[in-house]
Amino acid sequence: IAVIFVCTEANAQKWISLFDGKTTKGWHSFGKATAGEAWTIENGAIVLDPAAKKAGKEGGDIVTNESFNDFHLQLEWKISKNGNSGIIFFVQDNKTKYDNTWFTGPEMQVLDNDGHPDGKITKHRAGNLYDLVAGVEGADKPVGEWNKVDIINKKGTLTLKLNGITTVTTTVGDENWANLIKGSKFARMNDFGKVLSGHIGLQDHGDAVSFRNIRIRRL
C-alpha cells in the first residue's frame, strides 16, 4: 500500500533544535570548521568564556552549519555585568570575502543596558536591531536573568521580540530597508543586509554571555 505524505503547514513549521545542550554540534566559528574552544557548555547553555580566550583558546562569532531564509528563531540569553553580545542573522559564511559575520548580517542586540556604554546609544540597546532601528524600551531583564528572544523573518517583514514584547518591526529588502542601512554604520559594507537568507550567528564581543534553548522553524 502506497503511503502518501501530505506536507501541511504544521509539518513545514516543525521546530528544529539548534543546540543539544551538551556540545557545539551544528555550530562553527565564522570561517572555520568547528567552534572555538572558548565557547564552552555549562549547565545546558553555550557560554563564551573570556578567561579561556585570555588563556589562548580561540573564540570568535559562531554560526549555524545550516542556512535559513524565512524563519522563526527562539532562544534565551543571559549577559554578564557590563557585557555586550548579539544574535546575528542572514550571515554569509565566506571568510575569504568578509572579515566578520556583521559585514553581511544584521544583529539583535544583547546588552547590559545599565552597565555597558552602548546602553547610552540609541539603536544600541538590548532588543534593538543594532544601529538600524531603536526598540521598545523596558523589555529586558536585569543582568544574571534569562531573556527570551523571538526573531521572525517572513515574507519581507522582520519582527524582534524580547520577553514576549515586540521591540522592533520593520520591512526588509525594500527601499525602507536600504534607507535604514544608508543611515547606519553598515553603509560602507556593500553586501550588508543584501541577501535575506543565511546563517544564524552568536557574537563574541569579548564578554561572558550564555545562550540556551535555541530552536528554529522554517516559515
Secondary structure, DSSP 4 states (H G I P E B T S, - for coil): ---PPP--HHHHT--EES--SS--TTEEETTSSS--TTEEEETTEEEE-HHHHHTT-----EEESS-BSSEEEEEEEEEPTT-EEEEEEEE---TTT-SSGGGT--EEEEE-TTTSGGGGSTT-STTSBTTTBPPPTT-PPPTTS-EEEEEEEETTEEEEEETTEEEEEEE-SSHHHHHHHHTSGGGG-TTTTTSS-BEEEE---SS-EEEEEEEEEE-
